[in-house]
Amino acid sequence: MTVESIKQAVSEANRFLHTAKVALNTQDKYKTVNGIEINTLPDGKANGAVKRASMDLTRALAEMRRP
């Protein structure tokens, strides 16, 4: 574990938190699916950005744990 890998993981974690908050702020309050109201994230750009940030965070954490 190096200082640089820890800094990279922290940076990716902050990016993930930011994109997740943006996606949550743009969510549909209620969407009806088969007569049931559920909270959902919109499909598209915000959802994709969260998935990408999550994947990058996972990679940074794996790199940090390398001997």
PDB file of N, CA, C and O in Angstrom:
ATOM      1  N   MET A   1       0.852  -1.168   0.000  1.00  0.00           N
ATOM      2  CA  MET A   1       0.000   0.000   0.000  1.00  0.00           C
ATOM      3  C   MET A   1       0.900   1.235   0.000  1.00  0.00           C
ATOM      4  O   MET A   1       1.801   1.363   0.829  1.00  0.00           O
ATOM      5  N   THR A   2       0.643   2.129  -0.934  1.00  0.00           N
ATOM      6  CA  THR A   2       1.428   3.356  -1.020  1.00  0.00           C
ATOM      7  C   THR A   2       0.540   4.560  -0.729  1.00  0.00           C
ATOM      8  O   THR A   2      -0.687   4.483  -0.801  1.00  0.00           O
ATOM      9  N   VAL A   3       1.184   5.660  -0.404  1.00  0.00           N
ATOM     10  CA  VAL A   3       0.446   6.900  -0.159  1.00  0.00           C
ATOM     11  C   VAL A   3      -0.325   7.298  -1.411  1.00  0.00           C
ATOM     12  O   VAL A   3      -1.468   7.747  -1.325  1.00  0.00           O
ATOM     13  N   GLU A   4       0.292   7.136  -2.557  1.00  0.00           N
ATOM     14  CA  GLU A   4      -0.364   7.506  -3.820  1.00  0.00           C
ATOM     15  C   GLU A   4      -1.613   6.657  -4.070  1.00  0.00           C
ATOM     16  O   GLU A   4      -2.634   7.186  -4.510  1.00  0.00           O
ATOM     17  N   SER A   5      -1.548   5.356  -3.798  1.00  0.00           N
ATOM     18  CA  SER A   5      -2.722   4.504  -4.022  1.00  0.00           C
ATOM     19  C   SER A   5      -3.845   4.861  -3.061  1.00  0.00           C
ATOM     20  O   SER A   5      -5.019   4.774  -3.422  1.00  0.00           O
ATOM     21  N   ILE A   6      -3.503   5.262  -1.844  1.00  0.00           N
ATOM     22  CA  ILE A   6      -4.531   5.698  -0.879  1.00  0.00           C
ATOM     23  C   ILE A   6      -5.172   7.001  -1.357  1.00  0.00           C
ATOM     24  O   ILE A   6      -6.393   7.151  -1.303  1.00  0.00           O
ATOM     25  N   LYS A   7      -4.357   7.933  -1.819  1.00  0.00           N
ATOM     26  CA  LYS A   7      -4.896   9.206  -2.337  1.00  0.00           C
ATOM     27  C   LYS A   7      -5.817   8.967  -3.532  1.00  0.00           C
ATOM     28  O   LYS A   7      -6.857   9.612  -3.663  1.00  0.00           O
ATOM     29  N   GLN A   8      -5.427   8.041  -4.395  1.00  0.00           N
ATOM     30  CA  GLN A   8      -6.260   7.726  -5.565  1.00  0.00           C
ATOM     31  C   GLN A   8      -7.597   7.131  -5.131  1.00  0.00           C
ATOM     32  O   GLN A   8      -8.637   7.482  -5.689  1.00  0.00           O
ATOM     33  N   ALA A   9      -7.584   6.240  -4.151  1.00  0.00           N
ATOM     34  CA  ALA A   9      -8.816   5.632  -3.653  1.00  0.00           C
ATOM     35  C   ALA A   9      -9.722   6.682  -3.021  1.00  0.00           C
ATOM     36  O   ALA A   9     -10.937   6.652  -3.218  1.00  0.00           O
ATOM     37  N   VAL A  10      -9.144   7.605  -2.269  1.00  0.00           N
ATOM     38  CA  VAL A  10      -9.932   8.682  -1.655  1.00  0.00           C
ATOM     39  C   VAL A  10     -10.553   9.557  -2.740  1.00  0.00           C
ATOM     40  O   VAL A  10     -11.721   9.934  -2.643  1.00  0.00           O
ATOM     41  N   SER A  11      -9.782   9.876  -3.761  1.00  0.00           N
ATOM     42  CA  SER A  11     -10.288  10.682  -4.864  1.00  0.00           C
ATOM     43  C   SER A  11     -11.456   9.990  -5.566  1.00  0.00           C
ATOM     44  O   SER A  11     -12.474  10.619  -5.857  1.00  0.00           O
ATOM     45  N   GLU A  12     -11.304   8.699  -5.834  1.00  0.00           N
ATOM     46  CA  GLU A  12     -12.379   7.946  -6.492  1.00  0.00           C
ATOM     47  C   GLU A  12     -13.605   7.831  -5.588  1.00  0.00           C
ATOM     48  O   GLU A  12     -14.736   7.858  -6.071  1.00  0.00           O
ATOM     49  N   ALA A  13     -13.386   7.702  -4.282  1.00  0.00           N
ATOM     50  CA  ALA A  13     -14.517   7.635  -3.349  1.00  0.00           C
ATOM     51  C   ALA A  13     -15.292   8.946  -3.355  1.00  0.00           C
ATOM     52  O   ALA A  13     -16.523   8.941  -3.353  1.00  0.00           O
ATOM     53  N   ASN A  14     -14.583  10.059  -3.362  1.00  0.00           N
ATOM     54  CA  ASN A  14     -15.248  11.363  -3.419  1.00  0.00           C
ATOM     55  C   ASN A  14     -16.022  11.542  -4.722  1.00  0.00           C
ATOM     56  O   ASN A  14     -17.127  12.084  -4.727  1.00  0.00           O
ATOM     57  N   ARG A  15     -15.432  11.082  -5.829  1.00  0.00           N
ATOM     58  CA  ARG A  15     -16.133  11.175  -7.129  1.00  0.00           C
ATOM     59  C   ARG A  15     -17.388  10.319  -7.124  1.00  0.00           C
ATOM     60  O   ARG A  15     -18.433  10.732  -7.628  1.00  0.00           O
ATOM     61  N   PHE A  16     -17.281   9.107  -6.545  1.00  0.00           N
ATOM     62  CA  PHE A  16     -18.454   8.242  -6.459  1.00  0.00           C
ATOM     63  C   PHE A  16     -19.552   8.902  -5.630  1.00  0.00           C
ATOM     64  O   PHE A  16     -20.712   8.917  -6.042  1.00  0.00           O
ATOM     65  N   LEU A  17     -19.197   9.448  -4.466  1.00  0.00           N
ATOM     66  CA  LEU A  17     -20.195  10.094  -3.617  1.00  0.00           C
ATOM     67  C   LEU A  17     -20.874  11.253  -4.330  1.00  0.00           C
ATOM     68  O   LEU A  17     -22.087  11.431  -4.221  1.00  0.00           O
ATOM     69  N   HIS A  18     -20.091  12.040  -5.058  1.00  0.00           N
ATOM     70  CA  HIS A  18     -20.670  13.169  -5.786  1.00  0.00           C
ATOM     71  C   HIS A  18     -21.659  12.705  -6.858  1.00  0.00           C
ATOM     72  O   HIS A  18     -22.773  13.223  -6.946  1.00  0.00           O
ATOM     73  N   THR A  19     -21.249  11.730  -7.670  1.00  0.00           N
ATOM     74  CA  THR A  19     -22.142  11.271  -8.740  1.00  0.00           C
ATOM     75  C   THR A  19     -23.371  10.572  -8.175  1.00  0.00           C
ATOM     76  O   THR A  19     -24.455  10.671  -8.750  1.00  0.00           O
ATOM     77  N   ALA A  20     -23.218   9.863  -7.051  1.00  0.00           N
ATOM     78  CA  ALA A  20     -24.368   9.203  -6.431  1.00  0.00           C
ATOM     79  C   ALA A  20     -25.368  10.236  -5.909  1.00  0.00           C
ATOM     80  O   ALA A  20     -26.578  10.061  -6.057  1.00  0.00           O
ATOM     81  N   LYS A  21     -24.865  11.307  -5.302  1.00  0.00           N
ATOM     82  CA  LYS A  21     -25.761  12.361  -4.800  1.00  0.00           C
ATOM     83  C   LYS A  21     -26.492  13.046  -5.944  1.00  0.00           C
ATOM     84  O   LYS A  21     -27.679  13.350  -5.830  1.00  0.00           O
ATOM     85  N   VAL A  22     -25.786  13.291  -7.050  1.00  0.00           N
ATOM     86  CA  VAL A  22     -26.429  13.902  -8.220  1.00  0.00           C
ATOM     87  C   VAL A  22     -27.534  12.993  -8.747  1.00  0.00           C
ATOM     88  O   VAL A  22     -28.629  13.461  -9.060  1.00  0.00           O
ATOM     89  N   ALA A  23     -27.253  11.705  -8.843  1.00  0.00           N
ATOM     90  CA  ALA A  23     -28.251  10.757  -9.339  1.00  0.00           C
ATOM     91  C   ALA A  23     -29.458  10.696  -8.404  1.00  0.00           C
ATOM     92  O   ALA A  23     -30.598  10.641  -8.864  1.00  0.00           O
ATOM     93  N   LEU A  24     -29.211  10.706  -7.104  1.00  0.00           N
ATOM     94  CA  LEU A  24     -30.323  10.657  -6.155  1.00  0.00           C
ATOM     95  C   LEU A  24     -31.178  11.913  -6.234  1.00  0.00           C
ATOM     96  O   LEU A  24     -32.395  11.844  -6.058  1.00  0.00           O
ATOM     97  N   ASN A  25     -30.559  13.056  -6.496  1.00  0.00           N
ATOM     98  CA  ASN A  25     -31.317  14.307  -6.608  1.00  0.00           C
ATOM     99  C   ASN A  25     -32.151  14.368  -7.873  1.00  0.00           C
ATOM    100  O   ASN A  25     -33.094  15.156  -7.951  1.00  0.00           O
ATOM    101  N   THR A  26     -31.821  13.545  -8.875  1.00  0.00           N
ATOM    102  CA  THR A  26     -32.578  13.555 -10.124  1.00  0.00           C
ATOM    103  C   THR A  26     -33.519  12.358 -10.233  1.00  0.00           C
ATOM    104  O   THR A  26     -34.117  12.128 -11.284  1.00  0.00           O
ATOM    105  N   GLN A  27     -33.648  11.601  -9.154  1.00  0.00           N
ATOM    106  CA  GLN A  27     -34.481  10.392  -9.218  1.00  0.00           C
ATOM    107  C   GLN A  27     -35.956  10.736  -9.382  1.00  0.00           C
ATOM    108  O   GLN A  27     -36.411  11.806  -8.976  1.00  0.00           O
ATOM    109  N   ASP A  28     -36.678   9.823  -9.975  1.00  0.00           N
ATOM    110  CA  ASP A  28     -38.128   9.940 -10.043  1.00  0.00           C
ATOM    111  C   ASP A  28     -38.645   9.644  -8.646  1.00  0.00           C
ATOM    112  O   ASP A  28     -38.278   8.634  -8.045  1.00  0.00           O
ATOM    113  N   LYS A  29     -39.491  10.518  -8.130  1.00  0.00           N
ATOM    114  CA  LYS A  29     -39.972  10.312  -6.762  1.00  0.00           C
ATOM    115  C   LYS A  29     -40.729   8.995  -6.651  1.00  0.00           C
ATOM    116  O   LYS A  29     -40.441   8.186  -5.770  1.00  0.00           O
ATOM    117  N   TYR A  30     -41.677   8.780  -7.523  1.00  0.00           N
ATOM    118  CA  TYR A  30     -42.415   7.525  -7.502  1.00  0.00           C
ATOM    119  C   TYR A  30     -42.697   7.117  -8.937  1.00  0.00           C
ATOM    120  O   TYR A  30     -43.064   7.939  -9.776  1.00  0.00           O
ATOM    121  N   LYS A  31     -42.523   5.868  -9.192  1.00  0.00           N
ATOM    122  CA  LYS A  31     -42.813   5.321 -10.509  1.00  0.00           C
ATOM    123  C   LYS A  31     -43.708   4.115 -10.287  1.00  0.00           C
ATOM    124  O   LYS A  31     -43.451   3.303  -9.398  1.00  0.00           O
ATOM    125  N   THR A  32     -44.738   3.994 -11.076  1.00  0.00           N
ATOM    126  CA  THR A  32     -45.658   2.880 -10.929  1.00  0.00           C
ATOM    127  C   THR A  32     -45.247   1.758 -11.868  1.00  0.00           C
ATOM    128  O   THR A  32     -45.160   1.945 -13.082  1.00  0.00           O
ATOM    129  N   VAL A  33     -44.995   0.582 -11.284  1.00  0.00           N
ATOM    130  CA  VAL A  33     -44.660  -0.610 -12.050  1.00  0.00           C
ATOM    131  C   VAL A  33     -45.649  -1.688 -11.647  1.00  0.00           C
ATOM    132  O   VAL A  33     -45.675  -2.119 -10.495  1.00  0.00           O
ATOM    133  N   ASN A  34     -46.453  -2.115 -12.590  1.00  0.00           N
ATOM    134  CA  ASN A  34     -47.492  -3.112 -12.332  1.00  0.00           C
ATOM    135  C   ASN A  34     -48.378  -2.728 -11.156  1.00  0.00           C
ATOM    136  O   ASN A  34     -48.744  -3.569 -10.336  1.00  0.00           O
ATOM    137  N   GLY A  35     -48.718  -1.440 -11.086  1.00  0.00           N
ATOM    138  CA  GLY A  35     -49.608  -0.967 -10.036  1.00  0.00           C
ATOM    139  C   GLY A  35     -48.948  -0.721  -8.692  1.00  0.00           C
ATOM    140  O   GLY A  35     -49.632  -0.363  -7.733  1.00  0.00           O
ATOM    141  N   ILE A  36     -47.628  -0.904  -8.595  1.00  0.00           N
ATOM    142  CA  ILE A  36     -46.908  -0.696  -7.344  1.00  0.00           C
ATOM    143  C   ILE A  36     -46.014   0.527  -7.488  1.00  0.00           C
ATOM    144  O   ILE A  36     -45.246   0.632  -8.445  1.00  0.00           O
ATOM    145  N   GLU A  37     -46.116   1.460  -6.529  1.00  0.00           N
ATOM    146  CA  GLU A  37     -45.280   2.640  -6.570  1.00  0.00           C
ATOM    147  C   GLU A  37     -43.926   2.335  -5.940  1.00  0.00           C
ATOM    148  O   GLU A  37     -43.852   1.831  -4.820  1.00  0.00           O
ATOM    149  N   ILE A  38     -42.854   2.645  -6.673  1.00  0.00           N
ATOM    150  CA  ILE A  38     -41.506   2.409  -6.161  1.00  0.00           C
ATOM    151  C   ILE A  38     -40.645   3.636  -6.428  1.00  0.00           C
ATOM    152  O   ILE A  38     -40.921   4.403  -7.350  1.00  0.00           O
ATOM    153  N   ASN A  39     -39.607   3.820  -5.629  1.00  0.00           N
ATOM    154  CA  ASN A  39     -38.610   4.852  -5.892  1.00  0.00           C
ATOM    155  C   ASN A  39     -37.624   4.278  -6.892  1.00  0.00           C
ATOM    156  O   ASN A  39     -37.164   3.147  -6.733  1.00  0.00           O
ATOM    157  N   THR A  40     -37.295   5.044  -7.917  1.00  0.00           N
ATOM    158  CA  THR A  40     -36.367   4.548  -8.930  1.00  0.00           C
ATOM    159  C   THR A  40     -35.390   5.632  -9.337  1.00  0.00           C
ATOM    160  O   THR A  40     -35.690   6.821  -9.231  1.00  0.00           O
ATOM    161  N   LEU A  41     -34.235   5.227  -9.797  1.00  0.00           N
ATOM    162  CA  LEU A  41     -33.305   6.144 -10.439  1.00  0.00           C
ATOM    163  C   LEU A  41     -33.656   6.212 -11.913  1.00  0.00           C
ATOM    164  O   LEU A  41     -34.089   5.218 -12.496  1.00  0.00           O
ATOM    165  N   PRO A  42     -33.476   7.369 -12.518  1.00  0.00           N
ATOM    166  CA  PRO A  42     -33.745   7.446 -13.946  1.00  0.00           C
ATOM    167  C   PRO A  42     -32.700   6.653 -14.714  1.00  0.00           C
ATOM    168  O   PRO A  42     -31.534   6.608 -14.321  1.00  0.00           O
ATOM    169  N   ASP A  43     -33.111   6.036 -15.794  1.00  0.00           N
ATOM    170  CA  ASP A  43     -32.148   5.368 -16.651  1.00  0.00           C
ATOM    171  C   ASP A  43     -31.374   6.437 -17.406  1.00  0.00           C
ATOM    172  O   ASP A  43     -31.842   7.565 -17.558  1.00  0.00           O
ATOM    173  N   GLY A  44     -30.216   6.083 -17.865  1.00  0.00           N
ATOM    174  CA  GLY A  44     -29.476   7.020 -18.692  1.00  0.00           C
ATOM    175  C   GLY A  44     -28.203   7.521 -18.066  1.00  0.00           C
ATOM    176  O   GLY A  44     -27.495   6.798 -17.367  1.00  0.00           O
ATOM    177  N   LYS A  45     -27.928   8.799 -18.340  1.00  0.00           N
ATOM    178  CA  LYS A  45     -26.636   9.373 -18.028  1.00  0.00           C
ATOM    179  C   LYS A  45     -26.281   9.336 -16.534  1.00  0.00           C
ATOM    180  O   LYS A  45     -25.172   8.935 -16.183  1.00  0.00           O
ATOM    181  N   ALA A  46     -27.180   9.735 -15.669  1.00  0.00           N
ATOM    182  CA  ALA A  46     -26.886   9.768 -14.226  1.00  0.00           C
ATOM    183  C   ALA A  46     -26.632   8.370 -13.688  1.00  0.00           C
ATOM    184  O   ALA A  46     -25.714   8.157 -12.896  1.00  0.00           O
ATOM    185  N   ASN A  47     -27.444   7.426 -14.119  1.00  0.00           N
ATOM    186  CA  ASN A  47     -27.299   6.044 -13.676  1.00  0.00           C
ATOM    187  C   ASN A  47     -25.979   5.452 -14.174  1.00  0.00           C
ATOM    188  O   ASN A  47     -25.285   4.766 -13.423  1.00  0.00           O
ATOM    189  N   GLY A  48     -25.639   5.709 -15.406  1.00  0.00           N
ATOM    190  CA  GLY A  48     -24.390   5.218 -15.978  1.00  0.00           C
ATOM    191  C   GLY A  48     -23.168   5.821 -15.296  1.00  0.00           C
ATOM    192  O   GLY A  48     -22.157   5.145 -15.106  1.00  0.00           O
ATOM    193  N   ALA A  49     -23.268   7.098 -14.930  1.00  0.00           N
ATOM    194  CA  ALA A  49     -22.152   7.759 -14.255  1.00  0.00           C
ATOM    195  C   ALA A  49     -21.900   7.142 -12.881  1.00  0.00           C
ATOM    196  O   ALA A  49     -20.750   7.003 -12.465  1.00  0.00           O
ATOM    197  N   VAL A  50     -22.965   6.773 -12.181  1.00  0.00           N
ATOM    198  CA  VAL A  50     -22.812   6.143 -10.874  1.00  0.00           C
ATOM    199  C   VAL A  50     -22.159   4.772 -11.025  1.00  0.00           C
ATOM    200  O   VAL A  50     -21.266   4.417 -10.256  1.00  0.00           O
ATOM    201  N   LYS A  51     -22.601   4.013 -12.006  1.00  0.00           N
ATOM    202  CA  LYS A  51     -22.010   2.692 -12.228  1.00  0.00           C
ATOM    203  C   LYS A  51     -20.530   2.801 -12.575  1.00  0.00           C
ATOM    204  O   LYS A  51     -19.717   2.020 -12.079  1.00  0.00           O
ATOM    205  N   ARG A  52     -20.178   3.752 -13.415  1.00  0.00           N
ATOM    206  CA  ARG A  52     -18.782   3.933 -13.814  1.00  0.00           C
ATOM    207  C   ARG A  52     -17.930   4.366 -12.617  1.00  0.00           C
ATOM    208  O   ARG A  52     -16.828   3.854 -12.421  1.00  0.00           O
ATOM    209  N   ALA A  53     -18.438   5.305 -11.821  1.00  0.00           N
ATOM    210  CA  ALA A  53     -17.697   5.762 -10.644  1.00  0.00           C
ATOM    211  C   ALA A  53     -17.520   4.621  -9.648  1.00  0.00           C
ATOM    212  O   ALA A  53     -16.478   4.520  -9.002  1.00  0.00           O
ATOM    213  N   SER A  54     -18.519   3.772  -9.522  1.00  0.00           N
ATOM    214  CA  SER A  54     -18.431   2.620  -8.635  1.00  0.00           C
ATOM    215  C   SER A  54     -17.350   1.652  -9.105  1.00  0.00           C
ATOM    216  O   SER A  54     -16.573   1.138  -8.300  1.00  0.00           O
ATOM    217  N   MET A  55     -17.306   1.412 -10.403  1.00  0.00           N
ATOM    218  CA  MET A  55     -16.303   0.505 -10.959  1.00  0.00           C
ATOM    219  C   MET A  55     -14.894   1.071 -10.767  1.00  0.00           C
ATOM    220  O   MET A  55     -13.973   0.335 -10.413  1.00  0.00           O
ATOM    221  N   ASP A  56     -14.723   2.376 -11.000  1.00  0.00           N
ATOM    222  CA  ASP A  56     -13.419   2.996 -10.817  1.00  0.00           C
ATOM    223  C   ASP A  56     -12.986   2.960  -9.354  1.00  0.00           C
ATOM    224  O   ASP A  56     -11.807   2.758  -9.065  1.00  0.00           O
ATOM    225  N   LEU A  57     -13.917   3.153  -8.440  1.00  0.00           N
ATOM    226  CA  LEU A  57     -13.615   3.076  -7.016  1.00  0.00           C
ATOM    227  C   LEU A  57     -13.176   1.663  -6.637  1.00  0.00           C
ATOM    228  O   LEU A  57     -12.222   1.488  -5.880  1.00  0.00           O
ATOM    229  N   THR A  58     -13.865   0.668  -7.158  1.00  0.00           N
ATOM    230  CA  THR A  58     -13.495  -0.720  -6.887  1.00  0.00           C
ATOM    231  C   THR A  58     -12.067  -1.007  -7.343  1.00  0.00           C
ATOM    232  O   THR A  58     -11.299  -1.650  -6.627  1.00  0.00           O
ATOM    233  N   ARG A  59     -11.717  -0.533  -8.527  1.00  0.00           N
ATOM    234  CA  ARG A  59     -10.362  -0.745  -9.039  1.00  0.00           C
ATOM    235  C   ARG A  59      -9.314  -0.027  -8.194  1.00  0.00           C
ATOM    236  O   ARG A  59      -8.236  -0.568  -7.946  1.00  0.00           O
ATOM    237  N   ALA A  60      -9.629   1.190  -7.754  1.00  0.00           N
ATOM    238  CA  ALA A  60      -8.682   1.938  -6.922  1.00  0.00           C
ATOM    239  C   ALA A  60      -8.482   1.251  -5.577  1.00  0.00           C
ATOM    240  O   ALA A  60      -7.367   1.218  -5.055  1.00  0.00           O
ATOM    241  N   LEU A  61      -9.553   0.704  -5.017  1.00  0.00           N
ATOM    242  CA  LEU A  61      -9.424  -0.004  -3.749  1.00  0.00           C
ATOM    243  C   LEU A  61      -8.615  -1.290  -3.907  1.00  0.00           C
ATOM    244  O   LEU A  61      -7.822  -1.640  -3.032  1.00  0.00           O
ATOM    245  N   ALA A  62      -8.814  -1.988  -5.017  1.00  0.00           N
ATOM    246  CA  ALA A  62      -8.036  -3.200  -5.275  1.00  0.00           C
ATOM    247  C   ALA A  62      -6.560  -2.873  -5.434  1.00  0.00           C
ATOM    248  O   ALA A  62      -5.697  -3.599  -4.940  1.00  0.00           O
ATOM    249  N   GLU A  63      -6.277  -1.777  -6.125  1.00  0.00           N
ATOM    250  CA  GLU A  63      -4.888  -1.355  -6.312  1.00  0.00           C
ATOM    251  C   GLU A  63      -4.260  -0.971  -4.974  1.00  0.00           C
ATOM    252  O   GLU A  63      -3.084  -1.245  -4.735  1.00  0.00           O
ATOM    253  N   MET A  64      -5.033  -0.346  -4.118  1.00  0.00           N
ATOM    254  CA  MET A  64      -4.534   0.047  -2.806  1.00  0.00           C
ATOM    255  C   MET A  64      -4.168  -1.173  -1.961  1.00  0.00           C
ATOM    256  O   MET A  64      -3.214  -1.125  -1.185  1.00  0.00           O
ATOM    257  N   ARG A  65      -4.917  -2.258  -2.106  1.00  0.00           N
ATOM    258  CA  ARG A  65      -4.683  -3.457  -1.307  1.00  0.00           C
ATOM    259  C   ARG A  65      -3.549  -4.330  -1.839  1.00  0.00           C
ATOM    260  O   ARG A  65      -3.138  -5.274  -1.164  1.00  0.00           O
ATOM    261  N   ARG A  66      -3.048  -4.042  -3.006  1.00  0.00           N
ATOM    262  CA  ARG A  66      -1.935  -4.826  -3.564  1.00  0.00           C
ATOM    263  C   ARG A  66      -0.704  -4.704  -2.688  1.00  0.00           C
ATOM    264  O   ARG A  66      -0.413  -3.629  -2.164  1.00  0.00           O
ATOM    265  N   PRO A  67       0.025  -5.805  -2.528  1.00  0.00           N
ATOM    266  CA  PRO A  67       1.257  -5.725  -1.717  1.00  0.00           C
ATOM    267  C   PRO A  67       2.353  -4.926  -2.397  1.00  0.00           C
ATOM    268  O   PRO A  67       3.440  -4.772  -1.840  1.00  0.00           O
TER     269      PRO A  67
END
